[in-house]
Amino acid sequence: MILPIALRFSFSSDLNHRGSSIRIAISLMFSLSVLMVAMSIMDFLQSGRFSGIRESISFDITISGDHEDEMRKMFPSASVFSYGETEALLDGNAYTLRYIDDSYDGGLTIWSGEEGGLIVPYEVLASRGYSSVILTAIGKGRSGMMLPISRSHMITGAYRLAGASGTPMLFLPLDSMPEGTAVYTAIKGADASCADTLRLEGYDAVSWKEKEESLYGAFLIERTMMIVMLSLLFIVILVSLRQSVMTQIEGKEKELRELETLGMPRIRIFLAALLSSWIVLAAGIAGGFVLSMILLEAASRFLFRFFLSTADLDMQYMLFFLFSAAMLAFSFLFTYLSVRRTWRKDIMEVLGE
């Protein structure tokens, strides 16, 4: 008995409720889909920066010194490689200079030219071309002291680091690394917490979170602020939901009191009104889910033009479930308050209107 009444209250054309119910469902559908797309895009941008750091800049774990053979045995399923690193100046600009070989797994993609010489960012190649440049880096001088040493290098190609940002880098072959350059062993594909175990075993190891502690902390604050700001949008949705529920109940006042005069218990009348609100809300949630998936696919193709790589926007299923559950819970509260206010009115006054 309750379900037929709820369906009649929701989308019945006889009671002129269909139009308002459809408008409410569409409003919720667009509001929820905009919220989910915004959160997915923000999560993609932040995750891209995190993965860029781990893939190309700091890696999961970095160990001072050449311990490649030992780490391969300890982490057989991870990517392990060694590289040299120092700071350098080129055309008055500061760069991180890395000496690498074929085992280097730092997300390096050569756009043009060939390996075996100085690999520079694409904008440097665009301005200098395939010419020789003077590179100043720290190296061991004849006296054995570490001094700035300038050498001429031929630019042989340009690169792009997938998803990485931060300090620009230059690359030279590992076999050209001067004596005294700091050597590191990188581990990709291992849990960052393994750095603690390696330190206990005597290795000078640091995880990417520790190496980028300040930046990682800033990202966490940014993520928290993102959730807070987007939660304000959800509050706006709740305010709209409250107004929609109140409008629905006010439009059903006469029918609700008529059911009461026919002897239907108030608890069953309330359940019918609640189920009616949930039916409209469920239609909006279902439409919001479908529209979110469509918009995320369109946004993924749009972002691909800017990132020149896969830009998959993942649906935030857990957040969608939590938001939907919260909307159902608040709908229960708003329906109860609206129905109780209806019952406070004089029944003859309601039926007379």
C-alpha positions in Angstrom: 0.0 0.0 0.0 2.8 2.4 0.8 4.7 1.9 -2.5 1.8 2.7 -4.8 1.1 5.8 -2.8 4.7 6.8 -2.9 4.9 6.3 -6.7 1.7 8.3 -7.1 3.1 11.1 -5.0 6.4 11.0 -7.1 5.6 11.0 -10.7 1.8 10.9 -11.1 0.4 13.2 -13.7 -3.0 13.1 -12.1 -1.8 14.9 -9.0 0.4 17.3 -11.0 3.5 16.1 -9.2 5.4 14.8 -12.2 6.8 18.1 -13.4 8.2 19.2 -10.0 9.7 15.7 -9.3 11.4 15.7 -12.7 12.8 19.2 -12.1 14.1 18.2 -8.7 15.7 15.0 -10.1 17.4 16.9 -12.9 18.7 19.5 -10.5 20.2 16.8 -8.3 21.6 15.0 -11.3 23.6 18.0 -12.6 24.7 19.1 -9.1 26.0 15.7 -8.2 27.7 15.1 -11.6 29.5 18.5 -11.4 30.7 17.7 -7.9 32.1 14.3 -8.9 33.8 15.6 -12.1 35.4 18.5 -10.1 36.8 16.1 -7.5 38.0 13.6 -10.1 39.9 16.4 -12.0 41.5 17.7 -8.8 42.5 14.2 -7.8 44.0 13.5 -11.2 46.1 16.7 -11.1 47.4 16.0 -7.6 48.0 12.3 -8.3 49.8 13.2 -11.5 52.2 15.5 -9.6 52.8 12.8 -7.0 53.4 10.1 -9.6 55.7 12.5 -11.6 57.9 12.9 -8.6 58.1 9.2 -7.9 58.6 8.2 -11.5 61.1 10.8 -12.6 62.6 12.9 -9.8 62.9 11.3 -6.4 61.8 7.7 -7.0 60.3 5.4 -4.3 63.6 4.9 -2.5 67.0 6.5 -3.1 70.3 5.2 -1.6 73.5 7.1 -1.5 76.3 5.1 -3.2 76.4 2.4 -5.8 74.5 -0.6 -4.3 72.8 -1.8 -7.5 73.7 -5.5 -7.2 72.7 -5.7 -3.6 69.3 -3.9 -4.1 68.5 -6.2 -7.1 68.8 -9.2 -4.8 66.7 -7.5 -2.1 64.0 -6.2 -4.5 63.9 -8.7 -7.4 60.5 -7.4 -8.6 61.5 -3.7 -8.5 63.4 -1.5 -11.0 66.9 -0.8 -9.7 69.4 1.4 -11.3 72.3 3.7 -10.5 73.0 7.3 -11.6 75.2 10.2 -10.8 73.8 13.6 -9.8 75.1 17.1 -9.3 74.1 20.7 -9.9 75.0 22.5 -13.1 74.7 25.9 -14.8 73.8 26.3 -18.4 73.2 29.8 -19.9 73.0 31.2 -16.4 70.1 28.8 -15.4 70.4 26.2 -12.7 69.8 22.5 -13.6 70.0 19.1 -11.9 72.6 17.2 -14.0 72.2 13.4 -14.0 74.6 10.9 -15.5 72.7 7.9 -16.7 73.1 4.7 -18.7 70.7 2.3 -20.5 69.4 0.9 -17.1 68.1 4.3 -16.1 64.3 4.0 -15.6 63.3 7.6 -14.9 60.5 8.1 -17.3 62.8 9.7 -19.8 61.4 10.1 -23.3 63.6 11.4 -26.0 61.7 13.7 -28.3 64.4 14.3 -30.9 68.1 13.6 -31.5 69.9 10.6 -30.0 71.5 9.4 -26.8 75.2 9.6 -26.1 75.6 13.3 -25.5 73.9 16.1 -23.6 70.1 15.7 -23.5 68.4 19.0 -22.6 64.8 20.1 -22.1 63.0 20.7 -25.4 62.9 24.5 -25.0 66.7 24.6 -24.7 67.1 22.7 -27.9 64.6 25.0 -29.6 66.7 28.1 -28.6 70.2 26.6 -29.0 69.7 23.9 -31.6 72.3 21.0 -32.0 75.2 23.1 -30.9 77.9 22.8 -28.3 77.3 24.6 -25.0 79.4 25.4 -21.9 78.2 23.4 -18.9 79.5 24.3 -15.5 79.2 21.6 -12.8 80.9 20.6 -9.6 83.8 18.2 -10.1 87.1 17.2 -8.5 89.9 19.5 -9.6 93.6 18.7 -9.9 94.1 19.6 -6.3 91.6 17.0 -5.2 89.1 19.7 -4.1 85.6 19.9 -5.4 85.4 22.9 -7.7 83.2 24.4 -10.4 84.5 23.0 -13.7 83.3 24.2 -17.1 83.2 21.8 -20.1 81.9 22.0 -23.6 79.2 19.5 -24.5 77.4 18.9 -27.8 73.6 18.9 -27.5 72.4 15.6 -29.0 68.7 15.6 -28.2 65.7 16.8 -26.1 63.5 15.1 -23.7 60.2 15.1 -21.9 59.6 13.8 -18.4 56.2 12.1 -18.2 54.1 14.0 -15.6 57.1 15.5 -13.8 57.6 19.1 -12.8 60.1 21.0 -10.7 63.8 21.6 -11.2 64.8 21.2 -14.9 67.3 18.5 -15.6 70.1 17.7 -18.0 71.4 14.2 -18.8 74.8 13.0 -19.8 76.2 9.4 -20.3 77.2 7.7 -17.1 80.6 6.8 -18.4 81.4 10.5 -18.8 80.8 11.2 -15.1 83.7 13.0 -13.5 85.4 11.7 -10.4 83.8 12.9 -7.1 80.3 13.1 -8.5 77.7 11.8 -6.0 76.3 8.4 -7.0 72.8 7.1 -6.1 71.0 3.8 -6.4 67.3 4.2 -7.1 64.5 1.7 -6.4 61.2 2.0 -8.2 58.3 -0.3 -7.4 59.1 -0.8 -3.7 57.1 0.4 -0.7 58.5 3.7 0.6 58.4 2.3 4.1 61.2 -0.1 3.2 63.6 2.8 3.6 63.4 2.4 7.3 64.5 -1.2 7.1 67.4 -0.3 4.8 68.5 2.4 7.2 68.6 -0.2 10.0 70.8 -2.4 7.8 73.3 0.5 7.5 72.3 2.0 4.1 71.9 5.8 3.7 68.3 5.4 2.3 65.6 8.0 1.9 62.0 7.6 0.6 60.5 9.9 -1.9 58.2 11.3 0.9 61.2 12.1 3.0 63.2 13.6 0.2 60.3 15.8 -0.9 59.0 16.3 2.6 58.1 20.0 2.3 56.4 19.5 -1.1 54.6 16.4 0.0 53.3 18.3 3.1 52.1 21.1 0.8 50.3 18.6 -1.4 48.6 17.1 1.6 47.4 20.5 2.8 46.2 21.3 -0.8 44.3 18.0 -0.9 42.6 18.8 2.4 41.7 22.2 1.3 40.3 20.8 -1.9 38.0 18.4 0.0 36.9 21.3 2.3 36.1 23.6 -0.7 34.2 20.9 -2.6 32.4 19.9 0.5 31.0 23.5 0.5 29.5 22.7 -2.9 27.9 19.6 -1.3 26.4 21.8 1.4 24.8 23.9 -1.4 23.4 20.7 -2.7 21.9 19.9 0.7 20.3 23.3 0.9 18.8 22.8 -2.5 17.6 19.3 -1.4 16.0 20.7 1.7 14.1 23.3 -0.3 13.0 20.6 -2.8 11.7 18.3 -0.1 9.8 21.1 1.6 8.3 22.1 -1.8 7.3 18.5 -2.4 5.6 18.0 1.0 3.8 21.4 0.7 2.4 20.3 -2.6 1.1 17.0 -1.0 -0.4 18.5 2.2 -4.0 18.0 1.1 -3.4 14.4 0.0 -1.5 13.6 3.2 -4.3 14.9 5.4 -6.9 13.1 3.3 -5.1 9.8 3.9 -5.3 10.6 7.6 -9.0 11.2 7.5 -9.4 7.9 5.8 -7.8 6.2 8.9 -4.3 5.6 7.6 -1.7 5.7 10.5 0.6 8.7 10.5 3.7 6.5 10.5 2.6 4.9 7.3 1.8 8.4 5.8 5.2 9.5 6.8 6.8 6.4 5.2 4.9 7.0 2.0 6.1 10.7 1.9 9.7 9.6 2.7 9.6 6.8 0.0 8.3 9.3 -2.5 11.3 11.7 -1.7 13.7 8.8 -2.0 12.3 7.7 -5.3 12.9 11.2 -6.8 16.3 11.3 -5.1 17.2 7.9 -6.4 16.3 9.1 -9.9 18.6 12.1 -9.5 21.4 10.0 -8.1 21.2 7.4 -10.9 21.1 10.2 -13.5 24.1 11.9 -11.7 26.1 8.7 -11.9 25.5 8.2 -15.6 26.1 11.8 -16.4 29.3 11.8 -14.3 30.7 8.8 -16.3 29.9 10.6 -19.6 31.4 13.9 -18.5 34.5 12.1 -17.1 35.1 10.4 -20.5 34.7 13.8 -22.3 37.0 15.5 -19.8 39.6 12.8 -20.2 39.8 13.4 -23.9 39.9 17.1 -23.3 42.8 16.9 -20.8 44.7 14.5 -23.2 45.3 17.5 -25.4 47.2 19.3 -22.7 49.1 16.4 -21.1 49.9 14.5 -24.3 49.6 11.3 -22.4 46.9 9.2 -20.9 44.6 11.4 -18.8 42.2 8.8 -17.3 39.8 10.5 -14.8 38.7 7.9 -12.3 35.2 7.9 -10.9 35.4 8.5 -7.1 33.1 5.6 -6.3 33.6 5.8 -2.5 32.9 9.5 -2.4 29.9 9.1 -4.7 28.5 6.4 -2.3 29.1 8.6 0.7 27.5 11.6 -0.9 24.5 9.6 -2.0 24.1 8.0 1.5 24.4 11.5 3.1 21.7 12.8 0.7 19.4 10.0 1.6 20.0 10.5 5.3 19.3 14.3 5.1 16.3 13.6 2.9 14.9 11.5 5.8 15.5 14.5 8.2 14.0 17.1 5.9 10.9 14.9 5.1 10.3 14.3 8.8 10.5 18.0 9.6 8.3 19.0 6.7 5.6 16.3 7.5 5.6 17.3 11.2 5.0 20.9 10.2 2.1 19.8 8.0 0.6 17.9 10.9 0.7 21.0 13.1 -1.7 22.7 10.8 -5.5 22.4 11.4 -6.8 19.6 9.3 -9.9 21.5 8.3 -7.8 24.4 7.1 -5.7 22.2 5.0 -8.7 20.4 3.4 -10.4 23.7 2.9 -7.5 25.1 0.9 
